[in-house]
Amino acid sequence: MQLEKILTLSKELLKPADILIMISAGLLSIWLYSFFWFDNNQQGKADTLLVQFAENLPQEYPLNQARLIKIQGHIGPSLIEIKQGKARFIHSACRNKFCVFHGWLSVSGDTSACLPNRISITLKGTRNQYDAIAGGQ
């Protein structure tokens, strides 16, 4: 009985324009979500690797050329691989090897660091991947 009254009342209050506005708002929400959270318009495409050692100036390497980069860090050598537009640590002298286990960096703004060896690598592109913390750049 009560449910029938509510349904009848809602039919009287909802107009075709109200339904159109709700559908439009839903479609707009879906479009905004896909635009900001997925890799549209090459968002997050990286083209350069920045390698920073201690207080030295960062060295830049293009991601379109496969290569191995050996850097003598604070506690020993680190080996960085660039391949197919991605980069990663493949060896480091540190004990826990978190930098090696981090894996491939693939989108602009991705960063990995070997803190005991004082080496960090960061991918750089025209626009960083959007996330809730950085807010995109």
Long-range contacts (C-beta under 8 A, 24 or more apart in sequence): 36-130, 36-136, 37-130, 39-107, 39-129, 42-126, 42-127, 43-127, 43-129, 43-130, 43-136, 44-107, 44-108, 44-109, 44-125, 44-127, 44-128, 44-129, 44-130, 45-107, 45-108, 45-125, 45-126, 45-127, 46-85, 46-105, 46-106, 46-107, 46-108, 46-109, 46-110, 46-123, 46-124, 46-125, 47-85, 47-124, 47-125, 47-126, 48-123, 48-124, 48-125, 49-80, 49-82, 49-87, 49-105, 49-121, 49-122, 49-123, 49-124, 50-121, 50-122, 50-123, 50-124, 51-80, 51-119, 51-120, 51-121, 52-119, 52-120, 52-121, 52-122, 53-118, 53-119, 54-118, 58-122, 60-124, 63-87, 63-123, 71-119, 73-114, 73-117, 73-118, 73-119, 74-116, 74-117, 74-118, 75-116, 75-117, 76-117, 78-114, 78-117, 78-119, 80-121, 87-121, 87-123, 88-112, 89-114, 89-121, 92-117, 92-119, 93-117, 109-134, 109-137
